[in-house]
């Protein structure tokens, strides 16, 4: 491979950090609060390069511009442009965009890796904490059941819009090694590791390319469309929300068992009421999680755009979204079965209480008849 003379004329590096900010976000109220308190611009996102009938958001997220933020890269400070997209199912996707202009390929790769070192998962959280605190302060009224310690997901996207010369996706892959950029590794990787890292490659036109991995992606997009990056962000948002449901159910299952055992340890005539109350609580939990999980599943509708559908499906597979969703479904099924059992025990308890009352009435009637005679 020879990358001599290949210059990244324009592009950027996008560092994403997604937070499970709340149970739900009222996007309309958030837009009103942002306009009132910051006079900042807000917009409902859509996929710019794709017909709406082909790919669309179930509920378009709300995009807010947060302005420039200083980021320390090595010995220099770079101004990154910060933004956030809010999803109605409670996710805030923060992004820092660092410009890349007139860089050699090796310098562009170094910028990507330095960005990961500065604001990635292994770095400090000062920048992200500041942005998150600002969001909480301004949008607090729009957050339903805010999360005290939100779960997080990170993703890094390297975007090139133009090289110093016309180049096709095929030629680019022959001239440069994408592995150091996608892996962040300075040491050479084995052939097997390289094949796995480069397995998910997609092109729609001869001059565009998307290569996605578990935690990074490279995108060559001369038309400056953001659809692929938007789809990758959505897949990360879905993963994070399902992870939050999974952890919530992990916490709920032991508590549920303890409550059931406590109710069953008491054998008085009012036990059926406790069973019924527990059953209602479990039914409410299942209904809430099921409703929001379905909303997450339907957050992005891909119907006719085969290219984006392939990118989206590959991302969901790489991020193991189906596996997390299946784990949530299994735990919900356990709770449903417990609800059914509790409902049955409550009904049985009421039947026993009714039978006891009938026997008492019969006994009273017998005693009264004996007294009368």
Secondary structure, 3 states (H helix, E strand, C coil): CCCCCCEEEEEEEEEEEEEECEEEECHHHHHHHHHHHHCCCEEECCCCCCCCCCEEECCCCEEEEEEEEEEEECCEEEEEEEEEEECCCCEEEEEEEEEEEEEEHHHHHHHHHHHHHHHCCCCCCHHHHHHHHHHHHHHHHHEEEECCCCCEEEEEEEEEEEECCCCCHHHHHHHCCCHHHHHCCCCCCCHHHHHHHCCCEECCCCCCEEEECCCEEEEECCCCCCHHHHHHHHHHHHHHHHHHHHHHHHHHHHHHHHHHHHHHCCCCCCHHHHHHHHHHHHHHHHHHHHHHHHHHHCCEEECCCHHHHHHHHHHHHHCCHHHHHHHHHHHHHHHHHHHHHHHHHHHHHHHHHHHHHHHHHHHHHHHHHHHHC
